[in-house]
Amino acid sequence: MEQLRVKMMSDHFSDVDAGDPSNLSVIAKTDVNYLRPIAYGDSIIGSVWVNMVMRSRWEVGFSFISKINGQQTIVGTQIGAFLSPISLLPTRVPQSIADKFKNYC
């Protein structure tokens, strides 16, 4: 899940997730629901999307399907926030993200 989230940030929000200390993003919660058994070595395909962006919080959703039978095997979410690197208190979502999701902020 984390690799998908990082790739999404890199592909769509590279100006935010480029190691700039003023854009400190942290994960507060991760939920994972296994819908079907997965054995070591099974191939799955993952998808990630933005569920919600509000003030300082964000939520992304994940889904994984089996390459063998196309059935959904895992669903999950990650909830996080942007923090001030000085105070470590929540701060507003960076403007470039807010602009892309202005209907949701």
N, C-alpha and C positions, 0 to 999 in steps of 0.2 A: 504494500500500500504506500509506503513511504517513497519508494522509487517512482511510483506513478505521480504522486503529489509533487515531488521535486521536478520531475520532467515537465509536468503541466506548468509549474511556475516558470521554469526555464524557457519553455516554448512560448508562453503567452504573456508573461510578466517579467521578462528578463531584467528590466530596469529596477524592479523591486527586489528580486531575489538574487542580487549579484554580490552579496557579501557586504553591502552597505550597512554599517552599524546603526544607522538611523531607521532601518527597516527590520527591526528585530521581531520575528514571527515565531511564536511558540505553540506547540500542540498541548492542549489542556485535557483532551479526552479522545480516546479511540474506542470505537465499538466494532466488533467483528462477529458476524453470524455465519456459522458454517451450515449451509443448507443440505449438503451432501458430503459423504466421506471423500477425502482426498488422500491418496497414497503417495509416498515419497516417489518422485520421478514422474508423477502425472503432469501433463502439460495443461496449463490454463492460460486464458487470455484476459487481461484486466482492462477496465475502463475507469476513468475518473472524470468527475464534473463538479462544478461549483453549485452547491445547494442554496447557500445564503451568504450574503455579505451585509453586515450591519455595524455601524459605528466603528468599534475596534475588533469585533468578532467576525469569524468566518467559519463556514462549514463546507466540507467537500464530501461527496459520496463516491463509493467504489462498488464495482461489480466485477466478478470473475466468472467466466464460463469455461467449461471443459472443452478442450480441443477435440476430444474423442466423440462426444455425443451432443455438444452444444448446450448442455443443461447448465443453468446457473448453479454455481457451487458455493460462492461466498458473496455476501453483501456487507458493507461496512460504511462507517462515517468517521471523520476526524473533525473535531472542533478545536479551533485555536483562536489566538488573538495577536494583535500587534502591540508591542510594549515599547515604552520609552527606554532607550539604553542607559539613560542616566538614573531615572527614578524607578525603573522597572514596573511602572504603573501602566495600565492600558492607555493606548493612544489611538487616534483615528487611523483608519485604513489609509494607506498611501493613496494620494490623489489619482494616480494612474489606474489603480484598481477600482476606486470609487467611481471614476468616469466610465469604466466599462460596465459597471453594475449600478449606475445611478438610479435605475428604476427600483432597486432593491435596498438601497442604503437609506 
